[in-house]
Amino acid sequence: MEHSLALAQEIDFSMWGLFARATVTVKLVMLMLVASSVWSWGIIIQKLITYRKAKSEAATFDRSFWSGEPLDGLYEQLGAQPTGQSERIFAAGMTEWRRSHRQDGGLIAGAQARIDRSMDVAIAKESEDLQSGLSVLATVGSSAPFIGLFGTVWGIMTAFIEIAEQQNTNLAVVAPGIAEALMATGLGLLAAIPAVIFYNKLSADSDRIIGGYEAFADEFATILSRQLDS
């Protein structure tokens, strides 16, 4: 008993020690989970920054839009290729508005429908950019625990095979293999939990931002519709 305890105390149970003793399959699982976690955090940080900028840009543009400045003047100030998301949606509508005028100043038929479609296309492009990468978080959140569980099952199977071969159930023989196997499940949860939490948060933030773009497009279309009717 004392010999088993002494032998167990000599074993390195640190994260690196457990990884170094794991089988090739379990090592690959661990590396995959660590890479997934790093990838997820990269997306999370990038999206948090992007969404903060998008909200700030939308608030700034909204103040300019409702400041009372003529829309043509605002469009000339921004140009046909602005940098902000809300500005690009506005520019898409204004560009089509100007294209819908004939040389004599009259409007080409179907202008309202074309303006709406132009802004819808612009919103769709902005939505795609905002939501890019969220599918990675969803995939990591749903698959990482199962990948970790696979590593655990494989590690435990290997540990029992080693126990059977050595015909020894001492703590020094059993503990390292079980610890290595459980580490895979721990890494799986470490990758999955933040991915799920931030996927839900970022999806909600994205929906709110896109909803703001759609609301602006509706308001802008209403303003243009009044001018068309007059």
N, C-alpha and C positions, 0 to 999 in steps of 0.2 A: 504493500500500500504506500509506504513512504517512498519507495523507488518510483512508483507511478506518479506521485505528486511532484517529486523532484524533477522528473522528466517533463511533466506538463509545464512546470514553471520555466523550464529552459526554452520552451517553444515561443516563438515570436508571434503574438496575437495582434500586432498592429495591422493597420489597413494594408500597408505594403507587404508585410510578412504573409498575410492571408492571400493576397493576390499572387505573390511569388510562388506559393506552394500549390495553388489551384491548378487543375488540369487545363490543357490547351482550350478545350471547349468552354469551360467556365471563364477563363481569361478573356476569350473573344466576346462572351456575353457581357462581362464587366466593362470591357473597352467600348463596346457598342452602346451600353447604357450611359457611360461617362460622356461619350461623344454626343449622344442625344441630349443629355442634360445641358452641355455647353452650347449646343446649337439652339436649344429652346431658350436659354437665357439670352443669347445673342438676339434672337427674334423679339423676345419680351422687351429688352432695353431699347431696341431700335423702334419698336412700335410705340412704346410709351413716349419717346421723343417725338416721333412723327405725329402722333395724335395731339400732343400738347401744341405743336406748331400749327397743326390744322385748326384747332380750336381758336388759337390766338389770331391766326390769319382770317378766319371766318368772322370773328368779332370785329377786327379792324376794318374789313371790307364792308361789313354790315353798317358800321357807323358812316363810312364814306358814301354808301349807296343811299342811305336815308338822310343824308346831310342837306338835301335840297339842291345839290349840284346837278345840272342837266346831265342826262344819261350819255349824250354824245360827248360831252366834255370829259366825263369819267372814263368813257371808252378810249378817247384819244390819249388820256393820261396813262392808262394801263397798257395800251397797245394791243395788237392782235394776238400776241403770244405772251400773256402774263405768267408769272411764276406761281401765284397762289391758286389753290383749288377752287375756291369760290369765284375768284377773278376769272379763271378759265371757263367756268360755267356761264358767267355773265358775258364774257367775250364771245362764246359760242352763240348765245342768243342774239347779241348785238350784231355780230357778223352776218348772221342769216337775215336779220332785220334790214340791214343795209343792202344786202344782195336782193332782197325782195322788192326793192324800189326800181321802177323803170326810169329811163333817162328823163322822161317828162314829169317825174315826181310821183306818178301813180304807183299803186301796189300791185304786184303780180298775185293772181288768185292763189289761194291756199297758203298764204304767208304764215298765218297763225299755226297751222299744223306743222309746217317746216321748222318754225322757230322752236316749237315744243319738242320735236324730234331731235333737233340739234342739241338742245340742252339735256335731253334724256341720254343721248349718246355721251355727252361730256360727263354727266353724272355717273354713267356706267363705267367709264374709264377711271374716274376718281375712285369709285367703289372698289374696282379691281385692285388698284394700287393700295388702298387702305387695308383690304382684307388679305392681301398676299402674305403668305407665311402663317396665317392662322390655322390652315389645314395641317401644317407641321406640328403645331402645338396639340391639335386634336389627336393626331396620329400617335404622338409620343405619350400623351395622357392615357390613351386607351390601350396601347400595346406594350409600354414599358413594364407594367406589373407582370404581364404574362411572359415577357422575355426574361425578366428576373426570376420568375417562378420556374421557367425551363432550366435556367442555370442552377437553381437550388435543387431541383429534382435530379439533374445530372450529377451534381456534386454529392448529394446524399447517396445516390446509387453507387458512385465510385467509392465513397467512404465505406459502405456496407460490403462492397466487393473486397476492399482492402482488409476489412475486419475478418471476413471469411477466409481470405488467403493466409493471414497471420494467425488466425484462430485465437484472437486476443481482443477482449472487450475492455481493456484498461482505458482510463480517461485519456491518457497520453495518445492512444491510438484513435479513439472515437472523436474527441473534441476538435482537433484541427480540421478534419474533413467536414464536420457539421458546421463549424464556424465559417469555413470558406463558402459552403453552400448557401448559408443564410445571408452572407454578405451580398450575394447576387440579388436576392429579393430586396434587401435594403437599398441597393443602388437603383433597382427598378422603381421603388416607391419614391426615392429621392428625385428621380427624373420625372415621374408621373404627376406627383402632387402639385408642384409649381406650374407645370404645363396646364393642368386642368383648371386651376384657380385663375391663372392669367388668361387662359383661353376664354373663359366665361366673362371676365372683366373686359378684355379687349374687344370681344364680340359685341358686348353691350355698348362700349364706347364707339365702336365703328358704326353700329346701327344709329346711334344718336347723331353722329356727325353726318352720316348719309341722309338721315331724316331732315336735318337742317338744310342740306343742299336741296332736297326735294321741295321743302317748304319755300325756300328762296325762289326756286324755279317757278313754282306756282304763283308766287306774288309778282315776280317779274313778268310772267306771261299775262297776268291780269292787267298790269300796267300797260303793256303793249297792246292788249286787246282793247282797252279803252281808247288808245290812240288810233287803232284801226277802225273802230266804230265811229270815231269823230271825224 
